């Protein structure tokens, strides 16, 4: 938790500001001894907006999250994926 806001919520707020379909943004986390893994799922159409040209937006998001989680003494990993369509 960072200043009353969880890292999941931080990633969610950033991602929702970038995408066209914010209702499709979902963030869940897994934690082990050495790392916190934040799984960000967005609509397939919004993947480019979250990743950005040459991965710049994704890199910036990871930088912000790592800075926010610096006091946890664990590595913070942001894993970006898209929602699979139900068939």
Buried (B, 14 or more C-beta within 10 A) or exposed (E): EBEEEBBBEBBBEBBBEBBEBBEBBBBEBEEEEEBBBBBBBBBEEBBEBBBBEEEEBBEEBBEBBBEBBEEBEBEBBBEBEBBEEEE
